[in-house]
Amino acid sequence: MKKLLYIGGFDLPDNNAACHRAISNSKLFKMIGIDSSVLGVSKDASLEKGVVHQLCPMDHIDMMVVSYPKGVVEWLKFIVGDSATLVYIRESKPDIVIMYNYPAIASIRINGLCRKSGIESICDITEWYSSVNKNLIRRVVKWLDTSLRIRVVARLNKRVITTSQYMTNFYESKGHKCLELPTLYDVEDLSLNIDNSEISPESEKTNLIYFGSPFDKAVAIYDNSQVKERLDKVVSAVSDNYQKHNLSLDVYGITKSDFLDVYPSYLSILEPLGERVTFYGRVPYRKLSSYISKADYSIFFRDDTRVNKAGFPSKLAESITLGIPVITSDISALKKYKNIEGVNLCSIGFESQDLDKILSRKHQKPLIDRSSFDYKGYKAHAKSFFDFNEV
């Protein structure tokens, strides 16, 4: 059985969306006969630096971490290549190393090590980050890192894993073999994580939920046109429709003060809404899954920028897997999923009338195929990508 090592900024064991992509993809690869393990990071202050630490396996996937870098010096060392990771690859000798959105210079070093050791390296590209930043040095560094990672490092490899048609087209046009995977989940595992002990009584309200990080606050305060998601448009649509449709909106991932720091003019919109719009900040992932499962709709809006074309919103897959319909924008990255029951694509502008139209035709919650983003449905794709004929 071939051995595969998945490395990236996964806040293990399950503290960010990247973890779930790495774990689900590893389960998928294990299905076709590749023994997969994951090497991420941990913010546990008790961990010794410069060492790979073994965690408890998750669903028969070996889990390892290095200490999360703190301070400028540690970050520089991580960006140019974490020594513990390099040593681990050299000593464990996997057959394949997958680098998930890994820093470009570190990726080049790992790529060189893999070539010398007869190891195949593959890039998993899920983001084409914007380099916008008020700080000129950070802007230049971000641009260089992203440009190298997207245009140079990934193209050093024969095969590339992507998460959108945009990036698949980009690499296939240059002769690379691609495996396009949206963020996948384990339907059975996600169901087990749901806490039904606090099920709310039936309510006549239509409860919407937004979850995630809509912006990098440091950048968005400087220029609020440079945001990943338009939570401001969601709030506006709720404000215009909450009385007609008896709406409430729960926001997880940011605080009300963070939102108002970026959109100060929205104070006058939020005040009349009162508890109709509630900000909860960050919550533990397992609790968040339970909150999502109790909502009537998951909602988010993205502009059709290159950053959003290159990526895939994991919240869409997670919501559908939990059986919750999604209201979102009709951007190019999502058009291939528009026929999935429960995915409601609004006009690109996402105005208040779009939300009104969707809610006006609601008679009952649609029966959603929760397996649409289950990793087991992508077995044939993975086998073809890795040239596997055996089960």
C-alpha positions in Angstrom: 0.0 0.0 0.0 1.3 3.4 -0.9 1.9 6.0 1.8 0.6 9.6 1.5 1.4 12.5 3.7 -1.0 15.6 3.7 0.7 18.7 5.1 -0.7 22.2 5.6 -2.0 24.8 8.1 -4.6 22.4 9.5 -5.4 23.4 13.1 -5.8 19.8 14.3 -7.6 17.9 15.4 -10.7 19.7 13.9 -10.5 23.4 14.5 -10.8 24.8 11.0 -12.3 24.0 7.6 -8.9 23.0 6.3 -8.8 20.1 8.8 -12.0 18.7 7.4 -10.8 18.9 3.8 -7.5 17.1 4.7 -9.3 14.4 6.7 -12.1 13.7 4.2 -9.6 13.7 1.3 -7.4 11.3 3.3 -10.4 9.0 3.9 -11.1 9.1 0.1 -7.5 8.2 -0.7 -7.6 5.4 1.8 -10.7 4.0 0.0 -8.6 3.4 -3.2 -5.6 1.8 -1.4 -3.4 4.7 -0.3 -2.5 4.8 3.4 -2.9 8.5 4.3 -1.7 10.6 7.2 -2.1 14.3 8.1 0.5 16.7 9.4 -0.8 20.0 10.6 -0.2 22.6 13.3 -1.3 23.0 16.9 -1.6 26.1 19.1 -1.0 24.0 22.2 1.6 26.0 24.1 2.9 22.8 25.9 4.2 21.3 22.7 8.0 21.3 22.1 9.0 23.3 19.1 10.9 21.8 16.2 9.4 18.3 16.7 6.6 16.4 15.0 4.1 15.3 17.7 1.7 12.3 17.3 -2.0 12.8 18.1 -4.7 10.2 18.5 -5.7 8.8 15.1 -9.0 10.0 13.7 -11.1 7.5 11.8 -7.9 5.4 11.2 -6.1 8.5 9.8 -2.8 9.2 11.6 -2.7 12.7 12.9 0.5 14.7 13.6 1.3 18.3 14.3 4.1 20.8 14.7 3.9 23.7 17.0 2.1 26.8 15.5 4.6 29.5 14.8 4.5 32.6 17.1 6.3 35.8 16.5 8.1 37.1 13.4 11.2 34.8 13.7 9.1 31.6 14.0 6.9 32.7 11.1 9.9 33.4 8.9 11.3 29.9 9.7 7.9 28.3 8.9 7.6 30.3 5.6 11.0 29.2 4.4 10.5 25.6 5.5 9.7 24.1 8.9 12.7 22.0 9.8 10.6 19.4 11.8 8.4 18.8 8.7 11.4 18.5 6.4 13.1 16.0 8.7 9.9 14.0 9.1 9.5 13.7 5.3 13.1 12.6 4.9 12.9 10.0 7.6 9.4 8.6 7.0 9.8 8.4 3.2 6.1 8.6 2.1 5.4 7.8 -1.6 3.3 11.0 -2.0 3.3 14.4 -0.3 0.4 16.7 -0.7 1.0 20.4 0.1 -2.2 22.2 1.0 -1.9 26.0 0.2 1.6 25.7 1.6 4.1 28.7 1.7 5.9 28.9 -1.6 9.5 28.9 -0.5 8.8 26.0 1.9 7.0 24.2 -0.9 10.0 24.6 -3.2 12.3 23.1 -0.6 9.9 20.2 0.0 9.6 19.7 -3.7 13.4 19.5 -4.0 13.6 17.0 -1.2 10.9 14.9 -2.7 12.6 14.8 -6.1 15.9 13.6 -4.5 14.1 11.0 -2.5 11.9 9.6 -5.3 8.7 11.0 -3.7 5.8 12.5 -5.7 4.8 15.9 -4.6 1.3 17.3 -5.3 -0.2 20.8 -4.6 -3.7 21.1 -3.2 -4.8 24.6 -4.4 -8.0 25.9 -2.8 -7.3 29.7 -2.7 -5.9 32.4 -4.9 -5.3 34.9 -2.2 -5.6 38.7 -2.7 -2.4 40.6 -1.9 -4.3 43.8 -0.8 -2.9 45.2 2.4 -2.3 48.6 3.9 1.2 47.6 4.8 3.4 47.7 1.6 5.9 45.1 2.8 3.1 42.6 3.6 1.4 43.3 0.3 4.6 42.6 -1.6 5.4 39.4 0.4 1.8 38.1 -0.1 1.9 38.8 -3.8 5.3 37.0 -4.2 4.2 34.0 -2.1 0.9 33.6 -3.9 2.3 34.1 -7.4 5.1 31.6 -6.7 2.7 29.0 -5.2 0.1 29.3 -8.0 2.2 29.9 -11.1 5.5 28.1 -10.3 5.4 25.6 -7.4 2.2 23.8 -8.5 3.4 23.6 -12.1 6.5 21.7 -10.9 4.3 18.7 -10.4 2.6 16.5 -12.9 -0.6 16.4 -10.9 -2.6 19.1 -9.1 -5.6 18.9 -6.8 -8.0 21.9 -7.2 -11.4 22.9 -5.6 -12.9 24.9 -8.5 -13.5 24.7 -12.2 -11.6 27.9 -12.6 -8.4 26.5 -11.2 -8.9 23.1 -13.0 -9.1 25.0 -16.3 -6.0 27.0 -15.4 -3.8 23.9 -14.8 -5.3 21.6 -17.4 -4.6 24.2 -20.0 -0.9 23.9 -19.1 -1.0 20.1 -19.4 -1.5 19.1 -15.7 -3.7 16.2 -14.6 -6.2 17.6 -12.1 -8.5 16.2 -9.4 -11.2 18.7 -8.6 -12.6 18.2 -5.2 -15.0 20.6 -3.4 -14.7 20.5 0.4 -16.0 17.0 1.2 -17.5 15.6 4.4 -18.3 12.3 6.0 -22.1 12.2 6.2 -22.1 9.6 8.9 -19.4 11.3 11.0 -21.0 14.7 10.7 -24.4 13.3 11.9 -22.8 11.9 15.0 -21.3 15.3 15.9 -24.8 16.9 16.1 -25.9 17.7 19.7 -29.7 17.3 19.8 -30.0 17.9 23.5 -31.0 21.5 23.1 -33.4 21.3 20.2 -35.4 24.5 20.2 -39.2 24.3 20.1 -40.9 24.9 16.8 -40.9 28.6 16.0 -42.9 30.6 13.4 -39.7 32.5 12.7 -37.6 31.7 9.7 -34.1 31.4 11.1 -31.1 32.2 8.9 -27.6 31.4 9.8 -24.3 32.9 8.6 -21.0 31.3 9.8 -17.4 31.9 8.8 -14.9 34.7 8.5 -16.3 37.2 5.9 -13.1 39.4 5.9 -9.6 40.0 7.2 -10.4 42.8 9.6 -7.0 44.5 9.2 -7.5 44.7 5.4 -11.3 45.4 5.4 -11.0 48.4 7.7 -8.5 49.8 5.2 -10.7 48.9 2.2 -14.0 47.3 2.8 -14.4 46.4 -0.9 -11.7 43.8 -0.3 -13.8 41.3 1.6 -14.3 37.6 1.0 -18.0 37.6 1.7 -20.6 40.4 1.8 -22.2 40.0 5.2 -23.3 43.6 4.8 -25.6 42.7 2.0 -27.0 39.8 4.0 -27.8 42.1 6.9 -29.4 44.6 4.5 -31.6 41.9 2.9 -32.7 40.7 6.4 -33.4 44.3 7.4 -35.7 44.8 4.4 -37.5 41.5 4.7 -37.6 40.6 8.4 -41.1 41.8 9.0 -42.7 40.3 5.9 -41.1 36.9 6.5 -40.6 37.0 10.3 -36.8 36.6 9.9 -34.0 36.2 12.4 -30.3 36.0 11.5 -27.6 34.3 13.7 -24.0 35.2 12.9 -21.2 33.0 14.0 -17.5 33.7 13.4 -17.3 37.4 14.1 -18.5 39.8 16.7 -20.9 42.7 16.3 -18.0 45.1 17.1 -15.8 43.6 14.3 -18.7 44.0 11.8 -19.3 47.6 12.8 -15.5 48.4 12.7 -15.7 47.5 9.0 -19.2 48.8 8.3 -19.8 51.6 10.8 -22.8 53.0 8.9 -24.7 49.7 9.7 -25.2 50.7 13.4 -28.4 52.6 12.3 -29.6 49.4 10.5 -28.8 47.0 13.3 -30.3 49.0 16.2 -33.9 48.7 15.0 -33.5 45.0 14.3 -32.6 44.3 18.0 -32.4 40.5 18.6 -33.5 39.8 15.0 -29.7 39.8 14.2 -27.4 38.3 16.8 -23.7 38.0 16.6 -22.1 35.2 18.6 -18.4 35.4 17.6 -16.3 32.3 17.3 -17.7 29.0 18.8 -16.2 25.5 19.0 -16.7 23.6 15.7 -18.8 20.8 17.1 -21.2 23.3 18.6 -21.4 25.2 15.4 -22.5 22.1 13.5 -25.4 21.7 15.9 -26.4 25.4 15.4 -26.3 25.0 11.6 -28.5 21.9 11.7 -31.2 23.8 13.6 -31.4 26.7 11.1 -34.0 27.0 8.3 -31.4 28.3 5.8 -27.7 28.9 5.6 -26.9 32.2 3.9 -23.8 33.9 2.5 -23.0 36.1 -0.5 -19.7 36.5 -2.5 -18.7 38.8 -5.3 -17.6 37.1 -8.5 -13.9 38.0 -8.0 -10.9 35.9 -9.0 -10.3 35.0 -5.3 -13.9 33.6 -5.1 -13.7 31.9 -8.6 -10.6 30.1 -7.5 -12.0 28.8 -4.2 -15.0 26.8 -3.1 -17.2 27.8 -0.1 -16.9 24.9 2.4 -20.0 26.3 4.2 -22.2 25.3 1.2 -21.0 21.7 1.4 -21.3 21.6 5.1 -24.8 23.0 5.2 -26.1 20.6 2.5 -24.4 17.7 4.3 -26.3 18.7 7.5 -29.6 18.9 5.5 -29.9 22.7 5.5 -30.8 24.6 2.3 -28.4 27.4 1.2 -29.1 30.9 -0.1 -26.1 32.3 -1.9 -25.0 34.3 -4.9 -25.0 33.1 -8.5 -21.3 33.3 -9.1 -19.4 31.3 -11.6 -17.7 29.0 -9.0 -21.1 27.7 -7.9 -23.0 27.2 -11.2 -22.1 23.5 -11.4 -23.9 23.0 -8.1 -27.1 24.8 -8.9 -29.1 21.7 -9.6 -28.5 20.2 -6.1 -31.7 20.3 -4.2 -31.5 23.0 -1.6 -29.0 25.3 -3.3 -30.7 28.6 -4.0 -28.6 30.8 -6.3 -29.5 34.5 -6.2 -28.6 37.1 -8.8 -24.9 38.2 -8.6 -25.9 41.5 -7.1 -27.9 39.8 -4.3 -30.5 42.5 -3.6 -33.2 42.3 -1.0 -35.8 41.2 -3.5 -33.8 38.0 -4.2 -34.2 36.9 -0.6 -37.9 37.9 -0.8 -38.4 35.7 -3.9 -36.8 32.7 -2.3 -38.7 33.0 1.0 -42.0 33.8 -0.8 -42.0 30.4 -2.6 -41.1 28.5 0.5 -43.8 26.0 1.3 -41.7 23.4 3.2 -38.1 22.5 3.7 -36.8 20.7 0.6 -35.8 17.1 0.9 -32.0 17.5 0.5 -29.6 14.8 -0.7 -27.1 15.0 2.1 -24.7 12.8 0.2 -24.0 15.4 -2.5 -20.6 16.3 -0.8 -19.9 13.0 0.9 -16.3 11.9 0.1 -17.4 8.4 -0.8 -19.0 9.7 -3.9 -15.7 10.8 -5.3 -14.0 7.4 -5.3 -13.9 7.0 -9.1 -12.4 10.5 -9.5 -9.6 9.7 -7.1 -8.9 6.3 -8.7 -8.6 7.9 -12.1 -6.3 10.7 -10.8 -3.9 8.3 -9.1 -4.2 5.7 -12.0 -5.5 3.1 -9.6 -7.4 0.1 -11.0 -7.7 -1.8 -7.8 -10.4 -1.2 -5.2 
